[in-house]
Amino acid sequence: MIRISELSLRRGQRLLFSESSLSIHPGQKIGVTGGNGTGKSSLFALILGEMAIDEGGCALPDSWTIAHVAQETPSLDCSAIDLVMDGDRELRRLQLQLEEAQQSEDGVKQGLLYSEIESIDGFNAGNRAARLMQGLGFSVEQETLPVKTFSGGWRMRLNLAQALMSRSDLLLLDEPTNHLDLDAVFWLEEWLKQYQGTLLLISHDRDVLDRVVDGIIHIEQQQMVLTTGNYSAFERIRAERLAQQQSAYERQQREKVHMHRFVERFRAKATKAKQVQSRIKALERMEAIAPAHVDSPFHFSFHSPDKNPHPLLILDETATGYGEQRVLEGISLTLNPGDRLALLGRNGAGKSTLMKLLAATQPVTAGSRTEAQALKIGYFAQHQLELLDLQASPLLHLQRNDSKATEQSLRDFLGGFDFHGDRVFEPVAPFSGGEKARLVLALIIYQSPNLLLLDEPTNHLDLEMRHALAVALQSFEGALVVVSHDRYLLEGVADQFLLVANGEATPFTGDLNDYAQWLRNGETQPLSATNTKESAALSRKELRRLEAEQRKKRAPLKRKVDQLEEAVGKVESQLAEIEQKLSDASIYQETRKTELTETLKQKGELDRQLESDEELLLDLYQQLEESE
């Protein structure tokens, strides 16, 4: 058992824990959550004996073997699989003793050591290490490559494999999915479910937490609170606790009304496509958990693009690659406002290359890429964190983009991304990865793009920011293409999937559960809508012609829908402002009676306008679905 009692802990001048206690029983799988800087990683350092305790205690059995992921890997000459096998410290100890016995020609000791190695299945360790590596995305050929040949992200995968190789009683994992793609995340989930020891898992991936853990330690206000159940259960309990605070309860009700309207509108226009139905379920889930996030430090939304042309971007039989190597070919894709597309595919299949092609940062080597004159791309990729001016402040970054904006308006905008007070004036050099990612997203959102390309946007973001991003994307009026290993984000924002495999990009007609099953089945099941009997007889060129004709016929109706959706969005924004005004107790004072009367009158008019617009919108949705 891990027993933490009356713990008080500081990091520098900052108090992380104040007289906090909890107990973790053997075999429990516990998720550790809390905002950035609340002490999650410090808790791990405490358990590992790397931090001094100010007051209280932390005790665990002396006999336990603890495994954790090393944060750095030096440039080593040893092979990747040898590094992974180093995680089995018991095996390495026996192998070292065996080598010494062989040198001394001690036959009796050699026999005993062979027996001990056999008893721990040590002679099968190479196969076990290879399975771990393959599960995390390494090819067979990569197993024997020197560690120094791998990039930083792949070395982190090796460190993770090494930790999983350990015969541990306690496994500490701090954001293990950050450097993984979706198929490796699926594999890791299954591995962790089968793990027999005690697990402490810091993660900002709510789907991983929901599927793996049976308890949540949430760190907030210098306290660790252990809740039984997965992350969804924790959210329900937290929402109930917040509802006991009147101000939080009122915000909860407004947030629920806002999300419910969106869910109902989306449900009305939805087709029966499996991905669309999955998104409806995700939106309903988002609606249900909204009350648990009313005290989030993040509040932002996408502004309407200045122009939103149809189509925004067309790829026609497009190919691209690096030098003589062609990575993708025959890519045909049309993006219109309102499209919500997620890219699936194994690591290295070309998802990021396709994103670069869409962003015009990757050359076209065959076919064509045609963009609308008013196309405005917002592109998020990990390398863009490196493009920030490290000596400039968040405020200066925004001022360089909009020199006419007032300082206060820019500070208000940055506040929605939890940059407050003097923080907006500080240079970004010492900012954490999460803070830099939030700033890059803020810069992109401020530019009001009509095509948003997000390549692993959540890697450094905590749970609250991931939720805020997913909610904000619901009202984005342009086209969205996203690559992510975060299923909560994918399910919440995408209603079309494109599979990138074998140098091609084809529609994937299932949902993410089907994709996981396809991976487990060795990628042998048919995937694409183009595999049906009807379309098999048609050439790719003929399919594109028919699709273009259908788009042309539906374009006027789609424009009406877009215009009315924009109008509804504006009315909802006005209503939200009025509801915020009415939540202020001072408006009910006698001296403001006239203002109150006028505000209530305005609210009534907007309520009627919203009801009328939504009825018309539902009718247009029906017409649009019939036209398909």
Buried (B, 14 or more C-beta within 10 A) or exposed (E): EBEBBEBBBBBEEEEBBBEBBBEBEBEBBBBBBBBBBBBBBBBBBBBEEEBEBEEBEBEBEEEEEBBBBBEEBEEBEEBBBBBBBBBBBBBBEBBEBBEEBEEEEBEEBBEBBBEBBEEBEBEEBBEBBBBBBBBBBBEEEBBEBBBEBBEEEBBBBBBBBBBBBBEBBBBBBBBBBBBBBBBBBBBBBEBBEEBEBBBBBBBBBBBBBBBBBBBBBBBBEBBBBBBEBBBBBBBBBBBEEBBEEEEBBBBBBBBBBBBBBBBEBBBBBBEEBBBBBBBBEBBBBBBBBBBBBBBBBBEBBBBBBEBBBBBBBBBBBBBBBEEEEEBBBBBBBBBBBBBBBBBBBBBEBBBBBBBBBBBBEBEBBBBEBEBBEEBBBBBBBBEBBEEBEEEBBBBBBBBEEEEEEEEEEBBEBBBBBBBEEEBBEBBBEEBEBBBBBBBBBBBBBBBBBBBBBBBBBBBBBBBBBBBBBBBBBBBBBBBBBBBBBBBBBBBBBBBBBBBBBEBBBBBBBBBBEBBBEBBEEEEEEEBBBBEEEEBEEEEEEEBBEEEEEEBEEBEEBBEBBBEBBEBBBBBBEBBBEBBEBBEEEEBEEEEEEEEBEEBEEBBEEBEEBBEEBBEBBBEBBEEBEEEE
